[in-house]
Amino acid sequence: MSNTDVTYLVGICLGVLGLAAFGALVLVPAITAYRRPLERAAAAILSLYVLAALVGIGVVIGALVVLEWPRVF
């Protein structure tokens, strides 16, 4: 297994783990808090906005690390 393959494997595993954590910690409580199907659908859609915000924050932090790494080290 090459270094690139290990990097891809770790990235995929962390992505799956992150989505599972999002589902367990954000999506499931948001959906189970409501009884009507329309309210549950609205909660699921709004949870996707939370996921998009978390992904956006991760992308920004990752970009800062990539851009500032040579200057720091």
N, C-alpha and C positions, 0 to 999 in steps of 0.2 A: 504494500500500500504506500503510495507516494504521499508527500506532505500536502499536496493539493487535495488529494482524496480525503485525508484526515480532516483538513479544514472544511471541506464540504460536508463531511459526516457530522462534525461538531456543529456546524451552522444549521443543518437540517434538524438535528436532535434538539438544539436550543429553540428553534422556531416552533417545533411541535410542542415542546414543553411550555413555551410562552403562550401559545394558543390554548393549551389545556388549562393553564393557570388563569388566563383571561376568562375562559368559559366557566371555570369553577368559582372564581372570586368576583366576577362582575356580571356575566350574562345570566347564570342560573338564579342568583338572588334577585336580579331585576325582573326576570320573567315570572318567578314564583311569587312575587310580591303582589301581583294582580290576578284577578279571576276572569275578567272578560277577555275574549280572544283579541279584540281590537287593542285593548290596553297592553296586552302581552306583546303584540306585534310592534306597537309603538315603543315599548321598553327595549325590545330587541334592536330596533332601528337606531334608537338613541344610544344604545350600548356600542353600536358600530362607530358612532361618532367618537366615543371614548377610545375605542381601539385605534381609530385613525389618529387621534391626538397622541396616544402613546407611541405609535409607530413614528409619527412625525418628530416627536421629542428624541426618540432613539436615533433617527436618521441625522438630526442636527448634531447630537452629541458625537455620533460616530464620525461625521464629517469634520467636526472640530478636532477630534483626536487624530484623524488622518492628516489634516492640514498642519496641526501644531506639533506633531511628533518630532520632526527633524529639528525644530527650534528648541524643544525642551531637552531632547537627548542628543 
